[in-house]
Amino acid sequence: MQDEGYGNIQLALDSLACDVDQSIDTWLEAQSLSKKMDKLETVILTLFWNDVLNRFNGVTKIVQKQDVNLGVVVSLIQSLKLFTESLRDRFFEYELKAQSIAKDSQYTDSCRRASKRSFRITFLEGPAPDTVLAPSEKFRVDTYLAVIDSLIAGLSHRLVAMKKYTACSVSLLNFVI
C-alpha cells in the first residue's frame, strides 16, 4: 500500500522524467529526485511531512478566518503543539510504513564505512568513549527528533505571543466596556 502523498510525488517526478517536451535539465533533475524518493529516509520524511502539513494547513485555514475568536486560536495552537509532541513516539510507525513502500528498505548510513574520529585530545581529558548508533536510531535522533523539536519550539514561541496578545485584547476590551 502506497501513501497518497508519496505516490503523488513519485508519479509527478516519473512523468516529468519521461516527458519529451521538458528540457534536459528538468528531465535529469526529475530522474535524480525520483531516485532519491526510493531511499528509506526520504519515504519516512515524506510520510511524516504529509501528516504534519495536513494538520498545520487545517489549523492555518481556521486561524486566518476573519471572525475567529482569539481563544480558539490559542486552543488550536496548543492542540497543534500537543499533536507535534505526540509525533515523537510515532517514528517506528513511520519507519515500518516506509519500509513497505520504499524500494530500498535499508538506511543510507548502513552501507557506509564508519569514519575515524580525530584523537587530538589533551592529556588531561583522556579519550572520549565512542558512541555508535544504529542507522535507524541515528536518523531518528539527528533528523526526525530534531525536526520535531524545531516545530515544537516554533509553536511554543507563537503560543506565548498569542497568549500575551489575547491578554492585552481582553484588558483593552474591559477598559473600553
N, C-alpha and C positions, 0 to 999 in steps of 0.2 A: 504494500500500500504506500503510495507516494503522497507526501504532503502537498496540498494545493499550492501554497506559496512557492515551495521549492520546485515543484513540477512546472509551474508557470514561468519561472525564471529560466529553468533549463530549456524549456520549449522555445522561449523567445531567443535565447542565445543560439540554439541549434538552428533555428530558422534564419537568423542573421548570418550564421556561418555558411549556410547553403545558398543564400540569396545572391545570385549573379549580378543583380542591379546595385549591390553595395560596393563601396570602394574596397580596395585590397586591405587597407589599414583596418577598416571596420570588420571585414571578414576574418582577418588574422586575430584581431582583438577578441572577437566573439568566440573563436575557436579556443583561444587561450583561457578565457574566462569559463568557458564550458568545461574544460579540463579541470580547472580549479574547483568547479562546482562538484566534481566527483570525489573530492577529498572529504574525509570524515569530519574534520574540523569545520569546514565550510558548511556542511549539511547541518551540523549541530547549531552553528550560529544562525543559519537561515531559519531553522525551526524556532529557535529562541526569539530572534528579532521579529518573526511573524507574530508570535503571541504578544510580545511587548508592544509593538507598534499598533496592533489592532486595539489593545486596551488603551494606550495613550491617545490614539485617534478618537476613540469613543468619548473619553473624558474631555479632550480638547474641543470637540464639537459642542458639548454641553456648556463648557466654561465660556465659550465665545458667544453664546446667545446673549442678546441684548437685555433680556429681562431675568437673567439668572440671579439668584439670591447669593450673597457672599457666604452665608453659612453653608450653602450647598457646595460652593466652590471649595471651601476648606474641607468639607467631608469627602468630596471626590478626590482631592489631592491626598488626604490621609488614606483613603481606600487604595489609591494607586500606589502609595508608598508601601502599604501592607502587602499588596499583590506582588510588588517588586521584591520585597523581602522574602516572600514565600517561594520565589523562584530559586533562591539559594539551595533549596532542598530538592529541586527538580532536575539537577544536572544529569543524573543517571537515567532518568526517564527520557530526556532529550538524546542522550548518547545511545540508548537502546533503540529508539525510533530511527535515529540517524544511521545506525549500523544496518538496519533493514532497508534503507534507501540508498546509501552511498555505494558506489561501485568499488571504492577502496575502503574497506572496513577497518584499516589499521591507521594509527596516528602517524603523521609525517615524521615525528621525532623518533618513533620506534625503529625507523630504518637508518637513522644517522648514528655515526660513531660519537661517543661521548668526548667532548673537548676537555683537554687537560687544563687545570687551573694553574695560575702562576703561584709559585711558592715563595714569593718575595715577602716574607712576613718577618717582622722584627723578632729578635731573640727572646724578648720578654713575653710576647704574645703567644708564641708557640703555634703549631699548625691548627687550623680550624677543621672541625670534622666535616667531611663531605656529606652533603645531603643529596641523594639521588632519588628523584621522584619518578614514578611510572609515567609514561606519556599521557595517560588519561588524567592522572592527578595533576601533572604539570599544566596541562591545558585548562583543567578546571580552576586551578589556583591562579595561574598567570593571566588567563584571558576571561573565562566565564565569570568568576567571582569579582575580578577587577571591574568588569563592565557593570555588574550589578551594584557594586559599592559606589561607583561613579553615579549611577542613576539615583540611588538612594540619597547620596549627598546632595545632588541637584534638587530632588524633590523636597528634602528636609529644608534646604535654603528657601525654596519657594513657599513652603508651608509656613515658615517663620514670618516671611514677608506678608503673606496673606492674612495671617492671624493679627499682625500689627495693623494692617490696613483695615481689617474688619473691626478691630477695637477702636481705631480712630473714627471710622464711619459711625459706629454706634454712639460714641461720645459726641460727635458732631450732631447726629440726629436728636439726641437727648437735649443738647444745648438749644437747637432750633425749636423743638417742641416745647 
